[in-house]
C-alpha cells in the first residue's frame, strides 16, 4: 500500500507542476524515463513509441511537451547519431524524489 501512496503522491505533484491537459500517458512516460535512468539504461524515443497500445504520434507530442517545459533532454547516441536518447532533467528527478518521500 505504501508504494501506491507514493505513486498517487507523484500524480498529485504532477497535477500542480506539469502542463494543463497532460494525461496518464504522460505520467507513464515519466515513470518509464525515470526507471530507465535508475537502471542506467538508455531509453530512446523509438522505444517509447514502440508500445503497440500507444499511438506513436501521441507519445511524440507528450515527449515534445516534456522537452519544451524542461522535464527531459534529448541527446544523440555517440555510436549511432540517428538514435535519440531521452534523459530526465534534474527538475524531473527532484520532482519524483519529492513524491517518493512520503
C-alpha positions in Angstrom: 0.0 0.0 0.0 2.9 2.3 0.8 4.2 2.3 -2.8 0.7 3.0 -4.2 0.5 6.1 -1.9 3.9 7.3 -3.4 2.6 6.9 -6.9 -0.6 8.8 -6.1 1.6 11.5 -4.5 3.6 11.7 -7.7 0.4 12.2 -9.7 -0.7 15.0 -7.3 2.6 16.8 -7.7 2.4 16.4 -11.5 -1.1 17.9 -11.4 0.5 21.1 -9.9 3.7 21.2 -12.0 3.0 19.8 -15.5 1.3 21.5 -18.3 -2.5 21.5 -18.3 -4.0 18.7 -20.3 -1.3 16.1 -19.5 -2.7 12.6 -19.4 -2.0 9.2 -17.9 0.2 8.6 -21.0 2.5 11.5 -19.9 2.6 10.0 -16.4 3.6 6.6 -17.7 6.2 8.1 -20.0 7.7 9.9 -16.9 7.8 6.6 -15.0 9.5 4.8 -17.9 12.0 7.6 -18.3 13.0 7.8 -14.7 13.0 4.0 -14.3 15.4 3.7 -17.3 17.7 6.3 -15.7 17.7 4.5 -12.4 18.7 1.3 -14.1 21.4 3.1 -16.0 19.7 2.2 -19.3 19.4 4.3 -22.4 15.9 4.9 -23.5 15.2 6.1 -27.0 12.3 8.0 -28.4 11.7 5.0 -30.7 11.5 2.6 -27.7 9.0 5.0 -26.0 6.9 5.0 -29.2 7.1 1.2 -29.9 4.4 0.1 -27.5 1.6 -1.3 -29.6 -1.0 0.0 -27.2 0.1 3.7 -27.6 -0.1 5.9 -30.6 3.5 6.9 -31.6 2.2 10.4 -32.6 0.6 10.8 -29.2 3.8 9.7 -27.4 5.9 12.1 -29.5 3.6 15.0 -28.7 4.0 14.3 -25.0 7.7 13.9 -25.4 7.9 17.3 -27.2 5.9 19.0 -24.5 8.1 17.5 -21.7 11.2 18.6 -23.6 9.8 22.2 -24.2 8.9 22.5 -20.5 12.4 21.3 -19.3 11.4 18.0 -17.8 13.6 15.9 -20.2 16.5 16.4 -22.5 17.3 14.6 -25.8 20.8 13.6 -26.7 22.2 11.7 -29.7 23.8 8.3 -29.2 27.5 8.5 -29.6 27.6 5.4 -31.7 24.6 6.0 -33.8 23.6 9.6 -34.3 20.2 8.7 -35.5 19.3 7.3 -32.1 17.8 10.0 -29.8 18.2 9.2 -26.1 15.7 10.6 -23.6 17.2 11.8 -20.4 15.3 13.1 -17.4 16.4 16.6 -16.2 17.3 17.3 -12.6 14.0 19.1 -12.4 12.1 15.8 -13.1 14.4 13.7 -10.9 13.8 16.1 -8.0 10.1 16.0 -8.5 10.0 12.2 -8.5 12.2 12.1 -5.4 10.0 14.6 -3.6 6.9 12.4 -4.4 8.7 9.3 -3.2 9.5 10.8 0.3 6.1 10.4 1.9 
